[in-house]
């Protein structure tokens, strides 16, 4: 799995319910054809990235087919989750 593109948006909390910051991030992924996650439609990862008390985490995520917008029932393995978290930390740091 390789991240080839991303978009990020700070989520506003007008009522002050959530502490810290939340970002909605879309990652366009390149997935090997032999990977079970592969789709000819392309794959993106939609996630909510949270930062609170100088700690960051992936609060929620979904794999989505690009052209169909179908949510896929897959999970990140431990290495992939760390890769995505590190990528998101770098992107947020540049804002």
For each residue, the residues with C-beta under 8 A, 3 or more apart:
1: 29 30 31 32 35 37 80 83
2: 29 30 31
3: 6 27 28 29 30 83 84 87
4: 28 29 30
5: 27 28
6: 3 25 26 27 28 87 91
7: 25 26
8: 23 24 25 26 91 92 95
9: 23 24 25
10: 21 22 23 95
11: 21 22 23 24 48
12:
13: 16 17 18 22
14:
15:
16: 13
17: 13
18: 13 22
19: 52
20: 50 51 52 53
21: 10 11 50 51 52
22: 10 11 13 18 48 49 50 51 59
23: 8 9 10 11 48 49 50 51 88 92
24: 8 9 11 46 47 48 49
25: 6 7 8 9 46 47 48 49 88 91
26: 6 7 8 44 45 46
27: 3 5 6 44 45 47 84 87
28: 3 4 5 6 42 43 44 66
29: 1 2 3 4 42 43 44 45
30: 1 2 3 4
31: 1 2 35 37 38 39 43
32: 1 35 38
33: 38
34: 38
35: 1 31 32 38
36: 74
37: 1 31 43 63 72 74
38: 31 32 33 34 35 43
39: 31 42 43 65 66 72
40:
41: 65 66 67 68
42: 28 29 39 65 66 67
43: 28 29 31 37 38 39 63 64 65 66 72
44: 26 27 28 29 63 64 66
45: 26 27 29 61 62 63 64 84
46: 24 25 26 61 62 64
47: 24 25 27 58 59 60 61 62 84 88
48: 11 22 23 24 25 58 59 60 61
49: 22 23 24 25 56 57 58 59 85 88 92
50: 20 21 22 23 56 57 58 59
51: 20 21 22 23 54 55 56 92
52: 19 20 21 55
53: 20
54: 51
55: 51 52
56: 49 50 51 85 88 89 92
57: 49 50 85
58: 47 48 49 50 61 76 81 84 85 88
59: 22 47 48 49 50
60: 47 48
61: 45 46 47 48 58 76 84
62: 45 46 47 71 72
63: 37 43 44 45 71 72 74
64: 43 44 45 46 69 70 71 72
65: 39 41 42 43 68 69 70 72
66: 28 39 41 42 43 44 69
67: 41 42
68: 41 65
69: 64 65 66
70: 64 65
71: 62 63 64
72: 37 39 43 62 63 64 65
73:
74: 36 37 63
75:
76: 58 61 80 81 84
77: 80 81
78: 81 82
79: 82 83
80: 1 76 77 83 84
81: 58 76 77 78 84 85
82: 78 79 85 86
83: 1 3 79 80 86 87
84: 3 27 45 47 58 61 76 80 81 87 88
85: 49 56 57 58 81 82 88 89
86: 82 83 89 90
87: 3 6 27 83 84 90 91
88: 23 25 47 49 56 58 84 85 91 92
89: 56 85 86 92 93
90: 86 87 93 94
91: 6 8 25 87 88 94 95
92: 8 23 49 51 56 88 89 95
93: 89 90
94: 90 91
95: 8 10 91 92
